[in-house]
Amino acid sequence: VQLQAYGGGLVQAGGSLRLSCAASGRIFSSYTVGWFRQAPGKEREFVAAISGSGGTYYADSVKGRFTISRANAKNTVYLQMNSLKPEDTAVYYCALRVTPLYSVKPEGYDYWGQGTQVTVSS
């Protein structure tokens, strides 16, 4: 399985971005895909996940602002990020967990994409 995350960029506070995570090499519709982020000097943290059954889960810090969704026919998961804040600045990673259940722990995921930089200016 290969994952590719893209869609990051520079945006002003209050703006929006949509990240995409494209998977290849395996049908992933039954599995959980998560988004994590890592800011300089900080540990990688959970952002959102979508389970194989379509259930969605969010970190409290992004709840109400971010929306995760998936297009199984395209083997792609999206992260729509609205009302962005400077503290959302980080490298964002997508990851795949080869079970239908979600996890908030990075070690619970089996495959990782390369990351895409999101920078929110104040």
Beta strands, then each sheet from edge to edge (+ up, - down):
strand 1: 2-6
strand 2: 9-12
strand 3: 17-24
strand 4: 32-38
strand 5: 45-50
strand 6: 56-58
strand 7: 66-71
strand 8: 76-81
strand 9: 90-97
strand 10: 111-112
strand 11: 116-121
sheet 1: 1+ 3- 8+ 7-
sheet 2: 2+ 11+ 9- 4+ 5- 6+
sheet 3: 2+ 11+ 9- 10+
end
